[in-house]
Amino acid sequence: MTFNLMKLASQSPVSSWLPSIHPQVWIFAIGRFLSEVGTGFTLFYAPIFFVNQLGLSATSVGVAFGSASISGIVGRIVGGSLADSEHWGRRRTLLLATAISAIGSLVLAATNNFTILVIGSLISGLGIGFYWPAAEAVVADASQIDNRRETFAIARLADNLGLAIGIVLAGFLIAIIGSYRWLFVIDAISFLVFFGVVYVGISKTEQQQIKESEKTEYIASWIAVLSDRRFLVYIAVNIFFTIYISQIHSTLPLYFKNFVFVENTAKGFTEITISGLFAWHLMFAIICQLPVTSLLKRCSHTLALTVSAIFWAIGFGLIWVSGTAPSHHLVWVILALGVFAMAIVSYTPSAASLVTELAPENQRGVYFSINALCWAVGSFIGHPLGGWALDHPQIITSSFWLGFILSVAIAVAILQYLNRILAE
């Protein structure tokens, strides 16, 4: 029966263009999906809860979320070295990351003031820091050159699908019980489920079978990475992308709630509407992920990232219009989130694939550690910056989005420089 199903699947139209993916990736994708369902419960509702329910200022909430980047930097540096360690490895690092993240979610569920919010954010940031270098290395180890972008796309597809389902369920849960705290409890449970999937389904990867003589010392490994000029230029432009993504997670939900008004009213969008908007954003990303990845596979990594940057500029322009146009605010927001979905799906597989190709096989954990540091830096800059903009009058908040459009020009210029040195 199982054999016949596999034979049928191999003859399906999907398999004709979807490359063969390592079974480890599918198991890991299932775990990521289940975890992201829980993350979807809190990701877009956390700023609304802490500002509108607890009464904290948007700036203080942005600073608290940004503080997660401090512990996240520590987690990423240590996590990258642990992921490359023969005695620790990817699997144990992932188990540690999920356990810490579950604790962080429970602390956030009990938050009633700024101090506890910072503590919860620091714990969560540490868990995320340990997670990303090991998670990306697991996928990289199981990929081949000819299907690398598609392999990373599958992992991102699982993330987005889980987030979309979590966001929709969270919107209904809030409408029914009216309590945001349970969202964080559910998020903690999802991390424990992910812990179980990793414990049962993830084994040592091929990278960890490399002979000891082929391994580099940790300090020497970090020095080698920081001497890679191509990688450092990529890191510079990658920080721009991570700042952009941080605005979707923390600034936009509150912006839609407090600054973009429903037609002919002075009220922002309801939680149900915001839930539907971000579900649309993620579902569109899910639909576009594999086709866009397949299309951009014909392009260089720098060209794919340039396409993403252009989408970001268009999206920020549409967000500006949504807050300043006299009508059809919902239409502009829907268009903007659709464009942001295209920006993300054209960015993530190419960025991760480029890091994999630049990194020696026995240093992937450290390379992905520094790559993950971009997310910490992006959050550290993006969250407080967005919170600051939301604490100011409408005219300043609206102009905030125009500043991002100008920043895209700098990102594109860096990408052109990266393209030249990669060609060399």
RAFENQUI-V391927 format. One record per pair of residues at least 4 apart in sequence whose ideal C-beta (glycine too) atoms are under 8 Angstrom apart, sorted by the first residue. I is the first residue (numbers start at 0). J is the second residue. If there is no record, write none. Layout:
i: (I	I)
j: (J	J)
//
This chain:
i: (0	1	2	3	4	5	6	7	8	9	10	11	12	13	16	17	17	18	18	18	18	19	20	20	20	20	20	20	20	21	21	21	21	22	23	23	23	23	23	23	23	24	24	24	24	24	24	24	25	25	26	26	26	26	27	27	27	27	27	27	27	27	27	27	28	28	28	28	28	29	29	29	29	30	30	30	30	30	30	30	31	31	31	31	31	31	31	32	32	32	32	32	33	33	33	33	33	33	34	34	34	34	34	34	34	35	35	35	35	35	35	35	35	35	36	36	36	36	36	36	36	37	37	37	37	37	37	37	37	37	37	38	38	38	38	38	38	39	39	39	39	39	39	39	39	39	39	40	40	40	40	40	40	40	40	40	40	40	41	41	41	41	41	41	41	42	42	42	42	43	43	43	43	43	43	43	43	44	44	44	44	44	44	44	45	45	45	45	45	46	46	46	46	46	46	46	46	47	47	47	47	47	47	47	47	48	48	48	48	49	49	49	49	49	49	50	50	50	50	50	50	51	51	52	53	53	53	55	55	55	55	55	56	56	56	57	57	57	57	57	57	57	58	58	58	58	58	58	59	59	59	60	60	60	60	61	61	61	61	61	61	61	61	61	61	62	62	62	62	63	63	63	63	63	64	64	64	64	64	64	65	65	65	65	65	65	66	66	66	66	66	67	67	67	67	67	67	67	67	68	68	68	68	68	68	68	69	69	69	69	69	70	70	70	70	70	70	71	71	71	71	71	71	71	71	72	72	72	72	72	73	73	73	74	74	74	74	74	74	74	74	74	75	75	75	75	75	75	75	75	75	75	76	76	76	76	77	77	77	78	78	78	78	78	78	78	78	78	78	78	78	79	79	79	79	79	79	79	79	79	80	80	80	80	80	80	80	81	81	81	81	81	81	81	81	82	82	82	82	82	82	82	82	82	82	82	83	83	83	83	83	83	83	83	83	83	84	85	85	85	87	87	88	88	88	88	89	89	89	89	89	89	89	89	89	89	89	90	90	90	90	90	90	91	92	92	92	92	92	93	93	93	93	93	93	93	93	94	94	94	94	95	95	96	96	96	96	96	96	96	97	97	97	97	97	97	97	97	98	98	98	98	99	99	99	99	99	100	100	100	100	100	100	101	101	101	101	101	101	101	102	102	102	102	103	103	103	103	103	103	103	103	103	104	104	104	104	104	104	104	104	105	105	105	105	106	106	106	106	106	106	107	107	107	107	107	108	108	108	108	108	108	109	109	109	110	110	110	111	112	113	114	115	116	117	118	119	120	121	122	123	124	124	125	126	126	127	127	128	128	129	130	131	131	131	131	132	132	132	132	132	132	132	133	133	134	134	135	135	135	135	135	135	135	136	136	136	136	136	136	137	137	137	138	138	138	138	138	139	139	139	139	139	139	139	140	140	140	140	141	141	141	142	142	142	142	142	143	143	144	146	147	147	147	147	148	148	148	148	148	148	148	149	149	149	149	149	149	150	151	151	151	151	151	152	152	152	152	152	152	152	153	153	154	155	155	155	155	155	156	156	156	156	157	158	159	159	159	159	159	160	160	160	161	162	162	163	163	163	163	163	163	164	165	166	166	166	166	166	167	167	167	167	168	169	169	169	170	170	170	170	170	170	170	171	171	171	172	172	172	173	173	173	173	173	173	174	174	176	179	180	181	182	183	184	185	186	187	188	189	190	191	192	193	194	195	196	196	197	203	203	206	206	206	209	209	209	209	210	213	214	215	215	215	215	215	216	217	217	218	219	220	220	220	221	221	222	223	223	224	224	224	224	224	224	225	225	227	227	228	228	229	229	229	229	229	230	230	230	230	230	230	231	232	232	232	232	232	233	233	233	233	233	234	234	234	234	234	235	236	236	236	236	236	236	237	237	237	237	238	238	238	238	238	239	239	239	239	239	239	239	240	240	240	240	240	240	240	240	240	240	241	241	241	241	241	241	241	242	242	242	242	242	243	243	243	243	243	243	243	244	244	244	244	244	245	245	245	245	245	245	245	245	246	246	246	246	246	247	247	247	248	249	249	249	249	249	250	250	250	250	250	250	250	251	251	252	252	252	253	253	254	254	254	254	254	254	255	255	255	255	255	255	255	256	256	256	256	257	257	258	258	258	258	258	259	259	259	259	259	259	260	260	260	260	260	261	261	261	261	261	261	262	262	262	262	268	268	268	268	268	269	270	271	272	272	273	274	275	276	276	276	276	277	277	278	279	279	279	279	280	280	280	280	280	281	281	282	283	283	283	283	283	284	284	284	284	284	286	287	287	287	287	288	288	289	290	291	291	291	291	292	292	292	295	295	295	295	295	295	298	298	298	299	299	299	300	300	300	300	300	300	300	301	301	301	301	301	301	302	302	303	303	303	303	304	304	304	304	304	304	304	305	305	305	305	306	306	307	307	307	307	307	307	308	308	308	308	308	308	309	309	309	310	310	310	310	310	310	311	311	311	311	311	312	312	312	312	313	313	314	314	314	314	314	314	315	315	315	315	315	315	315	316	316	316	316	317	317	317	317	317	317	318	318	318	318	318	319	319	319	319	319	320	320	321	321	321	321	322	322	322	322	322	323	324	324	327	328	329	330	331	332	333	334	335	336	337	338	339	340	341	342	343	344	345	346	347	348	349	350	350	351	351	352	353	354	354	354	354	355	357	358	358	358	358	358	359	362	363	364	365	366	367	368	369	371	372	373	374	375	376	377	378	379	380	381	382	383	384	385	385	386	387	388	388	388	389	391	391	392	393	394	395	397	398	399	400	401	402	403	405	406	407	408	409	410	411	412	413	414	415	416	417	418	419)
j: (4	5	6	7	8	9	10	11	14	14	14	15	16	17	293	149	289	145	146	149	150	146	24	25	141	146	149	150	153	25	141	142	150	26	27	137	141	200	201	202	204	28	138	141	142	150	153	154	29	153	30	196	200	201	31	134	137	138	141	154	196	197	200	201	32	153	154	156	157	33	157	196	200	34	192	193	196	197	200	201	35	134	154	157	158	161	193	36	157	158	160	161	37	161	189	192	193	196	38	97	161	189	190	192	193	39	157	158	159	160	161	162	165	189	40	161	162	164	165	168	189	41	104	165	185	186	187	188	189	190	192	42	161	162	165	186	189	43	161	162	163	164	165	166	167	168	169	44	165	166	168	169	172	182	183	185	186	189	45	104	107	169	182	183	186	162	165	166	248	47	166	248	251	252	273	274	277	48	169	173	179	182	252	270	49	64	107	182	249	50	57	60	64	249	250	252	253	51	52	179	252	253	256	270	273	52	53	179	182	53	55	60	63	110	116	54	55	56	57	60	253	256	257	179	110	111	112	59	60	63	113	116	60	386	390	61	253	385	386	387	389	390	62	383	386	387	389	390	63	113	386	64	116	249	386	65	249	250	382	383	384	385	386	387	389	66	382	383	386	67	113	116	117	120	120	249	378	382	383	386	378	379	380	381	382	383	70	117	120	121	124	71	120	121	123	124	127	375	378	72	124	375	376	378	379	382	73	121	124	375	379	74	121	122	124	125	128	75	124	125	127	128	374	375	378	76	128	372	375	376	77	125	128	78	96	124	125	126	127	128	129	130	79	128	129	131	132	368	369	371	372	375	80	128	368	372	81	128	129	82	92	96	128	129	130	131	132	133	364	368	371	83	132	364	365	366	367	368	369	371	84	217	220	221	364	365	368	87	88	91	92	95	129	133	364	87	88	89	92	132	133	136	363	364	367	368	136	206	214	217	220	361	362	363	364	365	88	207	211	214	91	92	92	203	204	207	93	133	136	137	140	201	203	204	206	207	364	94	133	197	201	202	203	95	96	129	130	132	133	97	129	130	133	134	137	197	201	98	194	197	198	99	129	100	126	127	128	129	130	133	101	126	130	190	191	193	194	197	102	126	190	194	103	122	125	126	129	104	123	126	127	130	190	105	126	187	188	190	191	194	106	122	126	187	107	119	120	121	122	123	124	125	126	108	119	123	183	184	186	187	190	109	183	184	187	110	115	118	119	122	123	116	119	120	123	183	180	181	182	183	184	187	115	119	180	115	116	119	115	116	117	118	119	120	121	122	123	124	125	126	127	128	375	129	130	190	131	374	371	375	133	134	135	367	371	374	136	364	365	367	368	370	371	137	364	138	154	139	351	354	363	367	370	371	140	204	206	363	364	367	141	201	204	142	150	151	154	351	147	351	354	355	358	363	367	204	205	206	363	150	204	205	146	147	150	151	355	147	150	356	150	151	352	355	356	152	292	295	296	348	349	352	153	289	292	293	296	348	154	155	347	348	351	352	156	288	289	292	344	347	348	157	289	158	159	288	344	347	348	160	285	288	289	161	162	163	281	284	285	288	164	281	285	165	166	281	167	277	278	281	282	285	168	169	170	274	277	278	281	171	274	275	278	172	173	182	274	174	270	271	273	274	275	278	175	271	274	176	181	182	177	178	179	182	270	274	270	271	181	183	184	185	186	187	188	189	190	191	192	193	194	195	196	197	198	199	200	201	201	207	208	360	361	363	213	214	360	361	214	361	361	219	220	223	361	362	220	221	365	222	223	224	362	365	225	365	226	227	362	230	358	362	365	366	369	231	369	231	357	232	420	233	357	417	420	421	234	354	357	358	366	369	235	236	413	416	417	420	237	353	354	357	417	238	369	370	372	373	413	240	304	410	413	414	417	241	350	370	373	242	373	376	377	380	243	308	406	407	409	410	413	244	304	307	308	311	346	350	373	377	410	245	373	374	376	377	378	381	246	377	380	381	384	247	311	315	342	377	381	403	248	343	374	377	381	249	250	377	378	380	381	382	385	250	251	381	385	403	251	280	339	252	253	381	382	385	386	254	381	382	385	386	388	389	255	318	256	273	277	257	389	258	259	318	322	389	396	259	267	268	272	273	276	332	267	268	270	273	267	389	267	322	389	393	396	267	268	321	322	328	332	264	265	266	267	328	266	267	268	272	328	329	326	327	328	329	272	273	276	329	332	273	274	275	276	329	277	278	279	280	332	333	336	281	336	282	283	333	336	337	284	336	337	339	340	285	340	286	287	336	337	340	341	288	340	341	343	344	290	291	340	341	344	292	344	293	294	295	341	344	345	296	344	348	302	303	306	345	348	349	302	303	306	303	418	421	304	349	350	352	353	356	421	305	414	415	417	418	421	306	418	307	345	346	349	308	345	346	349	350	353	414	309	411	414	415	310	345	311	342	343	345	346	349	312	342	407	410	411	414	313	407	411	314	338	339	341	342	345	315	339	342	403	407	316	403	404	407	317	338	318	335	336	338	339	342	319	335	400	401	403	404	407	320	400	401	404	321	331	332	334	335	338	322	331	332	335	400	323	397	400	401	404	324	331	328	331	332	335	328	393	396	397	400	397	328	331	331	332	333	334	335	336	337	338	339	340	341	342	343	344	345	346	347	348	349	350	351	352	353	354	370	355	370	356	357	358	366	367	370	363	366	362	363	365	366	367	363	366	367	368	369	370	371	372	373	375	376	377	378	379	380	381	382	383	384	385	386	387	388	389	399	390	391	395	396	399	396	395	396	396	397	398	399	401	402	403	404	405	406	407	409	410	411	412	413	414	415	416	417	418	419	420	421	422	423)
//
